[in-house]
Amino acid sequence: MSEHKSGIAADLSAVRSFGANLRADVNGHLSVENDQILRTFLDTPSFGTHTASPDIQAAAILYHQKLIKLLELMDVFVHNATVMSQAAEEVATAYAQADTLSGAQVQATFAAAKAKVEAALWATQHDPKTGRAA
């Protein structure tokens, strides 16, 4: 809550915009570039695999292990960014639904209170036995 105790305010359009922009970045750049990097490394011949030098072979093996970890990390990054963009949309939708539901509950509470006040007012203006106006 704020210092004025006005509750929590969320800018739903900003949350939706964040999610949409992140999704656009993932689809337009990250996924495309990730695929391009993967194709580049798959199509490029490996260095040092046909050498007699054990040091070069060890370096080539280490290089490929690190490259695989890097590509796996990039896949996780793309996946997580996609999940985050979807989560932003779901959060905005859930927040809007909560606002709608709480607004409906407030209206229902006001309607029930109004009915009680009207019933009490009616009771003060009418005979309790006959119901006729007093």
TALIN-V253779 format. One record per backbone hydrogen bond with DSSP energy under -1.0 kcal/mol. NH is the residue of the N-H (numbers start at 1). CO is the residue of the C=O. If there is no record, write none. Layout:
NH|CO / NH|CO
This chain:
5|2 / 12|10 / 15|11 / 16|12 / 17|13 / 18|14 / 19|15 / 20|16 / 21|17 / 22|18 / 23|19 / 24|20 / 25|21 / 26|22 / 27|23 / 28|24 / 29|25 / 30|25 / 31|26 / 33|29 / 34|30 / 35|31 / 36|32 / 37|33 / 38|34 / 39|35 / 40|36 / 41|37 / 42|38 / 43|39 / 57|53 / 58|54 / 59|55 / 60|56 / 61|57 / 62|58 / 63|59 / 64|60 / 65|61 / 66|62 / 67|63 / 68|64 / 69|65 / 70|66 / 71|67 / 72|68 / 73|69 / 74|70 / 75|71 / 76|72 / 77|73 / 78|74 / 79|75 / 80|76 / 81|77 / 82|78 / 83|79 / 84|80 / 85|81 / 86|82 / 87|83 / 88|84 / 89|85 / 90|86 / 91|87 / 92|88 / 93|89 / 94|90 / 95|91 / 96|92 / 97|93 / 98|94 / 99|95 / 100|96 / 101|97 / 102|98 / 103|99 / 104|100 / 105|101 / 106|102 / 107|103 / 108|104 / 109|105 / 110|106 / 111|107 / 112|108 / 113|109 / 114|110 / 115|111 / 116|112 / 117|113 / 118|114 / 119|115 / 120|116 / 121|117 / 122|118 / 123|119 / 124|120 / 125|121 / 127|132 / 131|127 / 134|125
